[in-house]
Amino acid sequence: MSGKAFAGLIAFLIILITGILIYLNEHAIIRNFESRESGKINVLFSNLKHAIKSHLLNGESEKFFEFVQSYKDLPGVKLVAVFDSSGNIIFHMGDRGEIPSKLSLFQADILRYSPERKVYEVFSRVRGENGKSVGVMLKVDVTPYREGIARTNLLIFTIIALIVIFGFIMVVTTFTNRVIKPISRVSGLMQDVARGVYNVQLEVPRSSEIYEFAENFNQMVKLLDEKEGRLERQKSQFKIISEISRLGLDIKSVEEFFKSVVVIIRSEFNFLNVTYFTVDSSKKLRLAAISGYLEDYIDENYVIDVGYGIIGSSVLIGDVIVINDVSKSPQFVPLYDAPIQSEVAIPIRKKGKIVGVLDISSDKMNAFTSEDVKVFKTIAETISLILEKFDSTVENVKLLFKLESVYKLTRDLVLIRDIDKIFENAAKIIHSVLGKKELVVEIYERVENLLVMKSIYGSLKEPLPYEYIQSVNEGIIGRAVREKTLIHVPDIILEPKAVRYYKTVSSEIVVPLIVENEVIGAINCEAGAVNAFDSVDILVLQTIADTLSIAVHNARMYQKISESENKYRAIFENSSEAIFRIDQNGQFIEINPAFVKIFGFAPEDKVSLYDLFISSQEVKKFKEELENYGQISGFDAQLKK
């Protein structure tokens, strides 16, 4: 049940019980009092008239006076008076001041109440058998009766007040538990998120008014935590690429190079085994480097055939093979009881020809994600480039410089929260890393089926008369977005679908920005020379695109978190209830405008919560309860104002 429904139910029950009590008081209890009292008076009056008729009017005055004397002992009887036919007093007993001056004002046999004197009074004419008649009046004090009604009313309305107070406490307690406490918790969690702590969760009852908000908050923090983990993994991946590139710069022999590569990959990711096999002239796969569990079982004499096992199959089909559960793969071949659960094999090429296979195995199922495979491919491409450029020191230096430059220049992109700033910085980074004078770099952001140019940098750019927007269905850029793949056009004249906005452009390369298999934009590089981009440039652009995709996605997630924090802030600032947070010493950490309005002081006044209590005894009781139980719940106290 939601807090609103619970509060409505409590209000309904309070109104229902209050109505029942008031109804019973007015229609049952009070009327019962009145009926009982009037019945008693009617009995007294009837007996009195009978005594007059039987004794007084028959000349037996002494018997009548003897009978009337018994009325002295009756509680509340203030007056018994008998009048002759002319209105003269024949007999009276009690307070003479209660005898009226005019009997004509009284209607015979009608019991009436005199509120100013708090008495019931009744008058009647009694006629005897001998024709004589007298008037008789009886007055009874109803103060005890009225006091009984007052006590009853007081009891009933005390019960009503207690019910209302209890209901109010329940509503306030429910509101506090379901709204105020979760909101206070959100404030603390927001501060944790701002400090970079993402393993937090806001727990509220499903019936709470902010349950949906809490679920969205938890989901966003979870996604942010996952992205942070991916970012750390991405940094590790960049580190591996950088270290492998560094090895390629100082490479002395291919054998020593791969022995270092398998150690770097295994130590960074803690895999079970990392091996590298070379393809010899007889089309056999020979072990060249190993790191991990199988080191004590196989050596450089271990040879397998092409097509045998997962390693040989990757050479046969010429592509990466990823098996996240080897028990379901007929290609898997067990080796020396190694606890392999997942395996990936990546062919290594040199000038388009497969020269080896990098094999990675794990003792965990589903160990390899799509991002891991993408990085393995990048590593394979890096290794291929190193092998191709092995004989050229200049090319090795160039590769190292560009990859290190990418690592250094792009590592701060993931920390930027402004998406436009990310695009602007990325365009400059790409231009500087590629190092081409006649080059223009454009970065587009996808908005539904449109590509909006967000940043442009370079010497070839010409002023556009309007902000450039194009459909995903046109040009090379649209093709890269639709196919989710890098498009390289060495000579743009030979590309019929190319759209040339700059007359001097001769070659173009487009890299889509992909997050979770969704294209969020694209990088477009255009150069003035044919074949301006080589394989190193393609690798650099793909690496930058991967980082840029993560940076943009993180920035969007940060914006969503900020929007959630603004929503919480709006609840905090606009609530009509006083909301505050204090430290262990009672000093205010945070107060909302309603609190300032109610208590009449500002945060800079340095007032603590304990200054607001009316008495020091309540302060002492408050501190004792906090010290004994570690929390305060249902504590009632009177505060200033």
Summary of the structure (lengths in Angstrom):
residues: 641
radius of gyration: 48.4
end to end distance: 34.7
largest distance: 156.9
contacts: 1910
relative contact order: 0.06
helix: 52%
strand: 20%
